[in-house]
Structures are given as structure tokens and as C-alpha cells.
């Protein structure tokens, strides 16, 4: 089988030394292809598969990514994950499984171990090797993930292995020094090192709160550590498209919020 794309294909590479080679194809709507040796596996949430070779065996179960038993599955679901996880295992060498992004953006591989854990936006996890865990990212400061608008929940990526993260739009990276902070609209948080502290702050000023047309809350990220911000948010995209989506029951075009607009209002992040 010969695979071709415009501009040629990048070579598979094991960039993290985990024994699992991968490549990312494309720039606008990229796809992750993982090349597996016989017996190797990768895990994703249910519904993420794009394609695979016939030599890959797929099994679906509630266990996986560190979630087992009712409590483990519940934590993963609360964090924005799916109840069921899919495991893809190669029966022969050079087996391939692929996962495409849902929005224009980037796919970022990260190395995960005891010294390198991450916090990621609730829909950022794309796939991982066996030893990576996915759980809700609890924060110590009051208000985190509660007062920043519906849907602002962070997942914690831990364990050992490689994880692939899906970020929307372009990626802007900041290396924060100890004590250095940046204020971020919650929807633009993509991924950051777990050692970075997060605090949710209400926007100051009555006029800013009621007439500024911005989010009521901003996320304060404080170093040391690396922060990866995403330039596109799903609610922001919904707001941009809403004038062209007819309202429910109205076949005419323009002006209606429709399903996308309602989604944006629900998340309150656009």
C-alpha cells in the first residue's frame, strides 16, 4: 500500500524514545499517524479513530488511561473524557493507526513522566501510549474550573510515555520564569506544565464586567514553567459562524444564533 499527500510525507520517528514511532501529516487539519510494532498499543478516547491498517486490533473498554473501576471512569468523564476508551494493538510490525483533529490546529507530542506532568484543556487529549494516565486536574485555589464559565475543566496528563495533544488554531508558547505571570482568557488555555500554578480572577471594574464584551474571568498562570496557548476556541468559532446559521425552525439564512450560537453562550468563553 502506497500513501501519498501533497508535499510528500514526513518520516515516522520515535522522537521521545518510547519505542513508538509517529508522524503528523498536514498543517491546517493535521492527522496523527502512529506506527506500531507487533504487540505495541496506543489508547484514545472513544470516537477518535480516523483509519488503521487491518493488522491493528481495536478493543473498547471502560479501563484505560489510568481509569479503572467506577470511580476512575467517573473522574475521567468529569474531566471531559469519554466513558469508553479504545485500545489499538498491532498484530504485526509496521501497523498504523491514525487520529485526525476536529478543528484547524496543531498536534503536539509530549513526553510524560514523574517530572513532566501537564494540564490540558478538556478536549485536548488525542491519544497516548499505554502508561499515560488521564484524570481531572484538581486545583488547590478556590474557584478553579468553577467560576470561569461552564465547560472550563482541565485534564491532568501523568504517568509515563508519550501523549499527543490537539490544540486549536496556532500555538503560542511562553516560558514563564519563577513568579512571572500571564493573564489568559480561559478558552485560550491549551496546555501547560503541571508545575505552573493557576488562579481564576474576576475581571476588575463594573464597566469591564458588564460592557466589555469579554469573559468575566481570566486565568492567571504563574511560573516557573512552559505555557502553550491556542489561538482558536470552539465558542469563538461558534460566535463567528452564528450570523450564517439559521435559527431552529427558520430555513432562512443569517442573523440566527442556531445551535452553534447556543453552544457559545453555554460555554461563555467565546
N, C-alpha and C positions, 0 to 999 in steps of 0.2 A: 504494500500500500504506500503510495506516494502522496505526501501532503504538501500543498503549496499555498502561499499567501502573497499578496502584493508586497514587494520589497524584500522577499526572502524570509526564511525562518531563522530565529536565533537558535543556538545550540543548547541542548539540555546541559545543566550544570548543577553540581551539588555545592552551592555557594556557602552553606553553613556547616558542611562536613557531617551531616546527619545520615548520610548514606542514601538519601532520596534526592534524585535529580529533578529539576523543574525548569520551565521557561515561561515567560509571559509574552504573549503574542498580541500585537496591536497597541494603539495609543488612545483612541477615542473610546471604544468599548472593548477593553482588553479581555483576554481569556487566559487563565492559568492552566497549563498542561503539566501534569506530574508523571514522570516516568518511573515505573516501579520494577524492582527485581522480584523474582519469584519469592512469594511469602511476605513481601512488604505490603503495608497498608497505609492508607490515609483516611481521615474521617472528615465528614462535613455534616451540616445540618440538613434535614430532610428538604428535598426540592431544589438543591443547589446543582445537581449534576447537569452537565451540558452534553457530553458524549464520552464514550470509552471504547477501548478495544474489546473484542469478545473474550479475551483471556482474563479480564477483570471480573471478579465475583463480588457482587453487591449484597450486603446483608443490612437489614434495618432493624434497629432495636432501641429501647429507651436508654440503655447504658451507652457510655462513650463520652469522650472529652471530660472525664472526671466525674460525670454524673451517673450515679447508680442508686437504685432504690427510690422510694417515693420522694424523700427529702432532696436528694441530689437532682432528680428530674425537676422538682418544683423550683429549686434555686435557678436552674438553667432557664426554665420557662419565664420566671420573673425577670431575669436579666435580658429578656428579649429573644432567647433562643427557642428552638422547637422542642417538642416533647420527644420526637424520634430523631435519632442520629443514624446516618448511613456510613457504613464502613466499606471501603473498596480495597480488595486484596488481590494481588497478582498471582496467577497460577503459573506463569512463565516469565522469563526475563523480558525486558523492554515492553512491558504492558503500559498503557497510557490511559489516564482519566483526566477530564477537563472540566473546569468550572469557570463560567463567564460572569462578568459583572452585570449588575442590574441597571446601573446608571453610568453615564460617561464618567470616567475617573481613572484611578490607578490601582494596581495590585502591588502591595508591599510585602515581601517576605521578612519575617523577623525571627531571630534566634532566641529561644526561650530556655532559661534555666533558673536556678535558685537566685542568681544575681541579676537576672534580666527578666523581670515580670512587667506586664504592661496593662494599661487601662485603655479600652477601645469603645467607640460608640456602639450602641446596642445592636446595630445591624452591620457592624464592620467585619466580624469574623466570617471568613470564607471557607477555609479548610485548614487541616493541620495533620501532623504525624501523630502516631499513637499516644505518645507520652504527654501531650499538651492537654491542659485542663481549661475548662470554660465555666466560669461562675459569675454571679452578680458581684460587682465591685462595691463592697461596703465602704463608706467613708465615715470618719470619726466626727467631722464637724456637722452640727445640726443644719438641716436644710438641703444637704446634697442629694440631688436626684428627686427631691420632693417639691420644692418651691420654684423650680426653674422651668415649669411648664410640663404638661403631660408628655410622656414619651422620652424624657431625658433620663436615660438609665445607662450606666456604664458597665461593661463586662470586664472581668479580670482574666487575663491570659497568663497562666502559670504552668508549672510542670517542667518538662524537658523535651526539646525537639524543635521543630520548625512550624510556624503558623503563617498563614497567608491572609493579609488584611485587605479588605476592599474599602477604598476611600473615594469620595465623590468629587469630581472636578479636578482641580490641580492641588498639589500638596505643597504647603509652605511650612518649612521646618525651622524651629527656634531652639537653640541650645541655651537654656537658662542657667545662669550662674547661681550659686547659693544665695538665697534671699531675693533674687531677681524675679519679678512677676510680670504677667501679661493678663489683661482683661479680654475675655473672648465671649462672643455670642455663643450660647451653648450648642447651637446647631452646627457650628463650625469646628467643634472638637472632634478630631478624628482618632488620634492615638497619642498616648504619652507614656513615658516610663513611670512605673508604679511609685518610684521614689519622689516624684513630683506631687506636691500637695494641692488639693482642690478645695476651694471655698466658693460658695454661691453667695453673691452680693446683690441686693436690690439696687436698682438704678436710683441715684440721688436726684432730688428735685421733683416737685409736683408737676411742673410743665413737662419735664422729660418723661415722667411716668405716663401722663395722660395724653400728651400731644406730640411726643417724639417719634411715634410710629416704630419704635424699636421694642425689643424684648424688655420685660420688666426686670429681668435678672441677667447678670453677667457672671461668667465663671472666672474666678481668679486662680490662675495656675502659677505656682511658686516653685522655683528651682531649689536644689540643682536637678538637672535632668533635661531630656530632649522631648520636645512637643511637636507633633505633626498635625497641622490644621488643614481642613478640607474646604475648598472654596465654594462647593455646591452643597446645598441641603435639599432634602426631599420637599419640605414645606415651602422653601423658597422657590423651587421649581413649580410647585403647585400654584403658588401665587402668580408666577409669570404666565402660566398657561390658562389660568382661570377665566380671563376675558374671552377666550376662544372655546370654552366648554359650555354647552347649553345647560340650563337648569333642568332638573328632573321633571319630565313631562313636557318640556318645551323643545321642539325639534329645531327651532331657530338657532342661529349662531350668535355668539358674542354676549358679553355682559353678565352671564350667569356664573356663579361660583362652581356649581356642579359638585361632583364627587371630589375632585382634586382640591377645590377651594375649601370644602368642608374638612378635608384631611389637614390642610394647612392650619385652619382655625383650631382643630383639635390639638395639634402638636404645639401651637403657639410659638413656633420657632422661626417662621418664615420672614 
